[in-house]
């Protein structure tokens, strides 16, 4: 046989081997999109539900920005004035003032300084992962509203006519407060200011899905002075308490004297607090537990507060993938916009609720493991996701284990 014939035969043999190897490595996929399919494919184990799952704020803290992406809180602004129209900003100045204030508040959130207390602490200063966006209620407005009302325009936080907790102005003028946080900018009462005993303090109060701010018009050239006041009051709306107390629900916010600024005395020692939920001259730090409380409300499908957040989790984003390569647990509720892939050697345990975006999927690659522990996987936007894709090859396959009540809903496997 001539040498060129040997070469041809050898080439054919090599190509045949390559083809066989490729065939042996061929991967097939089985879709799990219903409870029935889960029961057929997965291994059921018996285990009590972990009562700490879905509860601890730290499980909602935005340590992983792919799991906790940036959220936007809708808000609009109402300027209250009397029928004279002389006690609050003009429309032009009011818009400019509040746009500057809100931009500064967003910037301060983004910076989130390190906690000064306790001394020598190692508390992480995470990216807060939320911002505000001025939101029109219709094509006929820009999110700014101007009202004249002699009875409801003024803010009083002292005296017999104190009205800071009164909701009448909100009941009358709030617009779309089921989906938009309404901010009321109110002047202090001129008659009270004339007495000299009442001060035009920088103050605010959170009431449901609205809040009142006062003292702004009395400082017309300093909108940035009120940025942390807005952040403080929004913190209250999303579940945060004043953090100098023992019972604020967070171990990373220490009890302290609550001084506006330290002066080196025993009463106000150095360093002072800089936490957003204290009364101090900084209010530029938010702890992981506090951020966890806020994001827990973002994730609570039964809370009215979730509706204040633009539901960006409804939009699928294929530019990134959540990849699990090691032993990972998801203990808090999540709203995801990306595909999830569990690699060989990786193990993902889901212990709470996960919303998957339209058209997204969870893939368990050969050698990967998905553990469904008393959890729910669904789409919270009235759409369908593509279910759990379990991959297998000739040598190994993906594995699913489930325990307790597991709900798989809104998949393309179920015809509507």
C-alpha positions in Angstrom: 0.0 0.0 0.0 1.4 3.4 -1.0 2.2 6.0 1.7 -0.5 8.4 0.6 -3.1 5.6 1.1 -1.9 5.2 4.6 -2.3 8.9 5.2 -5.9 8.8 3.9 -6.8 5.8 6.1 -5.1 7.3 9.1 -7.1 10.6 8.6 -10.4 8.7 8.3 -9.6 6.8 11.6 -8.8 10.1 13.4 -12.0 11.7 12.1 -14.0 8.7 13.2 -12.5 8.9 16.7 -13.3 12.6 17.0 -16.9 11.9 15.9 -17.3 9.2 18.5 -15.8 11.4 21.2 -18.2 14.2 20.3 -21.1 11.8 20.3 -20.1 10.5 23.7 -20.0 14.1 25.0 -23.4 15.1 23.7 -25.5 16.7 26.4 -29.3 16.3 26.6 -31.6 18.4 28.7 -34.8 17.6 30.6 -37.1 20.5 31.6 -38.6 20.6 35.1 -41.5 23.1 35.1 -44.1 21.6 37.3 -44.5 19.8 40.6 -45.3 16.6 38.7 -42.1 16.8 36.7 -40.1 17.6 39.8 -41.4 14.5 41.5 -40.4 12.3 38.5 -36.9 13.7 38.2 -35.8 14.8 41.7 -34.9 13.0 44.9 -37.2 13.8 47.8 -35.7 14.1 51.3 -37.3 14.8 54.6 -36.3 17.9 56.5 -37.9 20.5 58.7 -38.2 24.0 57.3 -35.5 26.3 58.6 -37.5 29.0 60.5 -34.7 31.5 60.0 -35.0 31.3 56.2 -36.6 34.4 54.6 -36.6 36.3 57.9 -33.1 37.5 58.7 -32.4 41.0 57.2 -28.7 40.0 56.6 -29.9 37.5 54.1 -31.2 40.4 52.1 -28.2 42.7 52.4 -26.7 43.5 48.9 -23.4 41.7 49.2 -23.8 40.4 45.7 -24.9 43.1 43.3 -25.9 40.5 40.7 -28.4 39.0 43.1 -29.4 42.4 44.5 -29.2 44.8 41.5 -29.9 48.5 41.7 -33.5 49.3 42.5 -35.3 52.6 41.8 -37.9 54.0 44.1 -40.5 56.1 42.4 -41.4 59.5 43.9 -43.2 62.7 43.2 -43.2 66.0 44.9 -46.0 68.3 46.2 -45.3 71.9 47.1 -47.9 73.2 49.6 -48.7 76.9 49.9 -51.5 79.2 51.1 -53.9 81.0 48.7 -51.5 84.0 48.7 -48.8 81.9 47.0 -45.9 83.5 48.9 -44.9 80.9 51.5 -43.3 78.3 49.3 -41.1 78.1 46.1 -42.3 79.3 42.8 -42.8 76.4 40.3 -39.5 77.1 38.5 -37.5 77.4 41.7 -39.3 74.4 43.3 -38.5 72.1 40.5 -34.9 73.1 40.4 -34.5 72.9 44.2 -36.0 69.4 44.5 -34.1 68.0 41.5 -30.9 69.2 43.1 -31.9 67.8 46.5 -32.9 64.4 45.1 -29.7 64.1 43.0 -27.6 64.9 46.1 -29.5 62.3 48.1 -28.8 59.7 45.5 -25.2 60.6 45.5 -24.9 60.3 49.3 -26.6 56.9 49.2 -24.1 55.8 46.6 -21.1 56.9 48.7 -22.3 55.1 51.9 -19.4 55.9 54.3 -17.9 53.4 56.8 -19.5 53.4 60.2 -17.7 55.3 62.9 -19.3 53.3 65.7 -18.4 51.1 67.4 -14.7 52.2 67.6 -12.4 50.1 65.4 -15.4 48.3 63.9 -15.2 46.1 60.8 -18.7 46.7 59.6 -18.8 46.6 55.8 -20.1 49.6 53.9 -21.9 48.0 51.0 -23.3 49.6 48.0 -26.9 50.4 49.0 -28.3 49.4 45.6 -31.2 51.8 45.6 -31.9 55.3 44.2 -34.8 57.6 43.7 -36.4 58.6 40.4 -38.9 61.4 39.9 -42.0 59.8 38.3 -44.9 61.5 36.5 -48.3 60.0 37.1 -49.5 60.6 33.5 -48.4 62.2 30.3 -49.9 65.5 31.6 -47.5 66.0 34.5 -43.8 65.9 35.3 -44.0 64.5 38.8 -44.1 68.0 40.4 -47.4 69.4 41.8 -48.2 72.8 43.3 -51.2 73.2 45.7 -52.7 76.2 47.4 -54.7 75.4 50.6 -55.1 77.7 53.5 -55.9 74.9 55.9 -53.5 72.2 55.0 -50.3 73.9 53.7 -48.3 74.5 56.8 -46.2 72.2 59.0 -46.2 72.5 62.8 -44.2 70.1 65.0 -44.9 72.0 68.3 -47.8 73.5 70.2 -51.5 72.7 70.5 -52.0 72.8 66.7 -49.2 70.4 66.1 -49.9 68.5 62.8 -46.8 66.6 61.9 -48.6 63.3 62.3 -51.8 64.5 60.7 -52.5 62.8 57.3 -55.2 65.2 56.0 -52.9 66.8 53.4 -51.9 63.3 52.2 -55.4 62.1 52.0 -56.4 65.1 49.9 -53.4 65.6 47.6 -51.5 62.4 47.3 -51.4 61.0 43.8 -50.8 57.3 42.9 -49.5 56.7 46.4 -50.0 53.0 45.8 -47.0 53.0 43.4 -45.3 56.3 44.0 -43.8 57.7 47.2 -45.4 61.1 47.6 -43.1 63.8 49.1 -44.8 66.9 50.5 -42.7 70.1 50.8 -44.4 72.3 53.5 -43.5 75.6 55.0 -43.5 76.2 58.7 -46.5 78.3 59.8 -45.7 82.0 59.5 -47.7 82.9 62.6 -45.7 80.5 64.7 -42.4 81.8 63.3 -43.4 85.4 64.3 -43.5 84.4 68.0 -39.7 83.9 68.1 -40.2 80.7 70.2 -40.9 78.5 67.2 -37.9 77.6 65.0 -38.0 76.7 61.3 -36.3 73.4 61.9 -35.1 71.0 59.2 -37.6 68.2 59.9 -39.7 65.5 58.3 -42.0 62.6 59.0 -42.8 59.3 57.2 -46.5 58.4 57.0 -47.3 55.2 55.1 -46.2 55.7 51.5 -45.9 59.5 51.8 -43.6 61.8 53.8 -43.6 65.4 54.8 -40.5 67.7 54.7 -40.3 71.1 56.3 -37.6 73.8 56.6 -36.7 73.7 53.0 -38.2 77.0 51.8 -36.6 78.7 54.8 -33.2 77.7 53.4 -33.8 78.3 49.7 -30.2 78.3 48.6 -29.1 75.0 50.3 -31.0 72.0 48.9 -28.1 69.7 49.7 -28.7 70.4 53.4 -31.9 68.3 53.2 -30.5 65.3 51.2 -29.8 63.2 54.2 -33.2 64.2 55.7 -34.9 62.7 52.7 -32.7 59.5 53.0 -33.6 59.3 56.7 -37.3 59.5 56.1 -37.3 57.1 53.2 -35.4 54.8 55.6 -38.3 55.0 58.0 -40.8 54.2 55.2 -38.9 51.0 54.3 -38.7 49.8 57.9 -35.7 51.4 59.6 -35.9 52.7 63.1 -33.8 55.3 64.9 -30.6 53.4 65.4 -29.3 54.7 68.8 -31.9 52.6 70.6 -31.4 48.9 71.7 -34.4 47.7 69.8 -33.9 48.9 66.2 -33.5 45.2 65.2 -29.9 45.4 64.0 -26.8 44.2 65.8 -24.5 46.3 63.7 -26.0 49.7 64.9 -24.6 50.2 68.4 -26.4 52.1 71.2 -24.9 55.5 71.8 -25.6 59.1 73.1 -27.2 60.4 69.8 -25.3 63.6 69.8 -25.5 65.9 66.8 -21.8 66.2 66.8 -19.1 65.0 69.3 -17.4 67.6 71.6 -15.0 65.4 73.5 -17.0 65.4 76.7 -18.4 62.4 78.5 -21.9 63.4 77.2 -20.8 63.5 73.6 -17.5 61.6 73.2 -15.5 61.1 70.1 -16.2 59.6 67.7 -19.9 60.4 67.1 -22.3 58.5 65.0 -22.6 59.0 61.3 -25.5 56.6 60.7 -28.3 57.7 58.4 -30.9 56.8 61.0 -29.4 58.8 63.9 -29.7 62.6 64.4 -26.1 63.7 63.6 -24.3 66.1 61.3 -23.4 63.4 58.8 -26.0 60.7 58.3 -23.9 59.1 55.7 -23.5 55.5 56.8 -26.0 52.5 56.4 -25.1 49.1 57.8 -25.6 45.7 56.1 -28.5 44.9 58.4 -30.3 48.2 57.7 -29.8 47.7 54.0 -31.1 44.1 54.4 -34.3 45.5 56.0 -34.8 47.8 53.0 -34.2 45.1 50.4 -36.4 42.7 52.4 -39.3 45.1 51.9 -38.3 45.4 48.2 -38.6 41.6 48.0 -41.9 41.2 50.0 -44.6 40.3 47.5 -47.3 41.0 50.1 -46.0 44.5 51.0 -47.4 47.7 49.6 -43.8 49.1 49.8 -42.7 46.7 47.0 -45.1 48.5 44.6 -43.1 51.8 45.1 -40.1 50.1 43.3 -39.8 50.0 39.6 -40.1 46.2 38.8 -36.9 45.9 36.8 -36.8 42.2 37.7 -39.5 41.7 35.1 -37.0 42.4 32.3 -34.7 39.6 31.2 -31.0 40.5 30.9 -29.0 38.0 28.9 -25.8 40.1 29.1 -24.8 38.4 32.4 -25.4 34.9 33.9 -25.5 34.0 37.6 -22.9 31.1 37.8 -22.7 28.8 40.8 -19.4 27.0 41.1 -19.3 26.1 44.8 -21.6 25.5 47.8 -24.1 28.3 47.8 -27.3 29.0 49.7 -30.0 31.6 48.9 -31.8 32.2 52.2 -33.7 35.4 51.4 -36.2 36.1 48.6 -34.7 37.1 45.3 -36.0 38.7 42.1 -33.7 37.8 39.3 -33.2 39.2 35.7 -30.6 36.7 34.6 -30.2 33.0 33.8 -28.8 30.8 36.5 -26.2 28.1 35.7 -25.0 25.5 38.3 -21.6 24.2 37.2 -20.1 20.8 37.8 -19.1 20.6 41.5 -21.4 23.5 42.3 -24.4 23.2 44.6 -27.2 25.7 45.0 -29.7 25.6 47.8 -32.8 27.7 47.5 -34.6 28.2 50.8 -37.1 31.0 50.1 -38.8 32.6 47.1 -37.1 33.3 43.7 -38.8 35.2 40.8 -37.3 34.4 37.4 -37.6 36.9 34.5 -39.6 36.1 31.4 -37.7 33.6 29.2 -35.0 32.9 31.8 -34.0 29.5 33.2 -32.1 27.6 35.8 -29.6 25.1 34.3 -28.1 22.3 36.4 -25.1 21.1 34.4 -23.8 17.5 34.6 -22.2 17.1 38.0 -24.1 20.2 39.4 -26.7 20.0 42.2 -29.8 22.0 42.9 -31.4 21.7 46.4 -35.0 23.0 46.7 -35.7 23.5 50.4 -39.3 24.5 51.2 -39.1 27.2 48.5 -41.0 28.8 45.6 -39.7 29.6 42.1 -42.0 31.6 39.9 -42.4 34.7 37.8 -43.9 37.7 39.7 -44.7 39.7 36.6 -47.6 37.7 35.0 -45.2 36.1 32.5 -43.6 32.7 32.0 -40.0 31.5 32.6 -38.4 28.4 31.0 -38.1 26.2 34.1 -35.3 24.2 35.4 -33.1 22.6 32.7 -31.4 19.4 34.0 -28.5 18.4 31.8 -27.1 14.9 31.4 -24.2 13.4 29.4 -23.2 9.8 29.0 -21.1 9.9 32.1 -23.1 12.0 34.6 -26.1 14.3 35.0 -27.4 17.2 37.0 -29.0 16.4 40.3 -32.1 17.9 42.0 -33.0 17.3 45.6 -36.2 18.7 47.1 -37.7 18.8 50.6 -40.9 20.1 52.1 -43.4 22.1 50.1 -41.8 23.2 46.8 -43.7 25.3 44.3 -42.7 25.7 40.7 -45.0 28.1 38.9 -45.5 30.2 35.7 -43.2 28.1 33.4 -43.6 27.5 29.7 -44.2 23.9 30.6 -47.7 24.9 31.7 -50.0 26.0 29.0 -52.3 28.9 30.0 
